[in-house]
Amino acid sequence: MKEVNSRTNILNQIKENKPNDQTNIELGQFFIDENENSVNKFCQNLVDNDGDYIILDRMDNLQDLLLKEINGRTFVDLTGNIVDHQSWSFNGLISPKKWSDIEVSIINGIIGVAENGAVWLDDDSMQNIRTLPFIVDHTIFILNVKQIVPTMHHAYKTLGKIKTGFGTFIAGPSKTGDIEQNLIIGAHGPLSHLVILVSSSDSQLENP
């Protein structure tokens, strides 16, 4: 009986000491070059990470662009930007083995980080399908240029205002150097990583 009570006490203490859902990170001022174009820097670092980008000026061209990039492969669109085309559905219980049949995922990015080309995703953008951006062969992220911040410091400061559960930064396709000390892309995850940057009429974009 004593062991049962001890176990119960431990479990009760765990339940009472759960962390808050909202991050609360206090960061001081961090120097940045005010003359540096964050969008251009994001694009340059993304390419350095073996990713790719497309800058889209008109939202009405987005579906055609996505279908071109999908190129007839099986896909999941979590952004709602593809209509009247068959997308993989996660309704109901689906065996994880079936997920390997999905070739392309399309997900909204929440934050872009200029200094390393990373994109932040959370449960809302992934619709709680946390495996999706890691199990497909090709990832496509849609990111508004206004959501690009200069550094990780700025990203975490922004995240301090967002309620989220699971979240992750992704900065390019899967890469490993463990196999004979050679860089292998796609060994443990996506082979390609594309970010479609959606601009607005008042965005000042240069060609990196």
Number of C-alpha atoms within 10 A of each C-alpha: 6 7 8 9 10 11 12 12 12 12 11 11 11 11 10 9 8 8 9 9 11 13 17 15 13 9 11 9 7 8 8 9 8 8 6 10 15 22 27 15 19 26 25 19 20 26 17 14 18 17 22 19 18 13 18 17 15 11 12 10 10 17 14 12 15 17 14 10 14 18 11 10 14 15 22 22 20 19 16 11 15 17 9 5 7 11 16 16 11 12 6 6 6 10 9 10 7 8 15 12 15 18 18 26 26 26 24 23 26 19 23 31 27 24 19 21 26 25 26 20 23 21 14 16 18 22 13 12 13 16 11 19 23 16 20 23 21 24 27 23 21 23 22 19 21 15 16 25 20 23 21 15 17 17 19 18 17 16 19 16 12 13 13 15 13 12 15 12 16 18 21 26 25 21 17 13 11 9 9 7 8 9 12 15 17 16 14 14 17 22 19 19 23 21 27 21 23 18 18 15 7 6 12 10 15 9 7 10
